Amino acid sequence: MKHQSASIHELARLELLAGLPGETLAELAERMERRLMAPGESCDVRGQLVAVINGLAHASDGSGQREAVEPGGVVPEASVSLRAVTPVTVVRCPRSVLEEVVGAPPTPA
């Protein structure tokens, strides 16, 4: 598992963030973590905005329900964990950071 900052280019490709101005994306990029996950690796996503940049992952709500999250997709807010099916790159930050930078949570287009 490797960690680094997200890039503006990666964030601009996410449908949820695509309409945001470049300055806002730049600030988010500085505050979002970019993480590489190996197949089978899991991470806790509670309270975070998590989006898949590449690869395939399954989000789980803790009750056994799973939802596939593909490139450009955002992990559903009710999810508690994310498990990589293939090598996956995700970007993430606490939802409070998103609200602080954007002013209100963006809604998908």
Secondary structure, DSSP 8 states (H G I E B T S, - for coil): -EEEE--HHHHHTSTTTTTS-HHHHHHHHHHSEEEEE-TT-EEE-TTEEEEEEES-EEEE-SSS-EEEE-TT-B--TT--EEEESSSEEEEEEEHHHHHHHHSS-----
